[in-house]
Amino acid sequence: MERDKYIRIVDFCKGHGLETRFLYELQEFELISIQNMEKEEVFHRRELRRLERLLRLHRDLHINPQGLQAVDHLLNRVQQLEEEVLQLRRALKRYGT
């Protein structure tokens, strides 16, 4: 594993003023994936944007991890539907409609 592709849990929590417990709760609800690397717990950089979005929802709207799981699912579904609409629009343009 390439170390520069991962963020240490303690660094993220320190930078955001969080307790590590919050990230473990998110992992319990399968919202993030925490891994062990060289005796440190880390998460992949590709999860950073999603994790920061979840953190904002938690702080701004006081949504608990279970609620975050529901919101995350709905946001992912909206994104899928937006992509599908875009594909359908492209297909309609090809057929001259």
Secondary structure, DSSP 8 states (H G I E B T S, - for coil): --GGGEEEHHHHHHHHT--HHHHHHHHHTTSS--EEETTEEEEEGGGHHHHHHHHHHHHHH---HHHHHHHHHHHHHHHHHHHHHHHHHHHHHHTT-
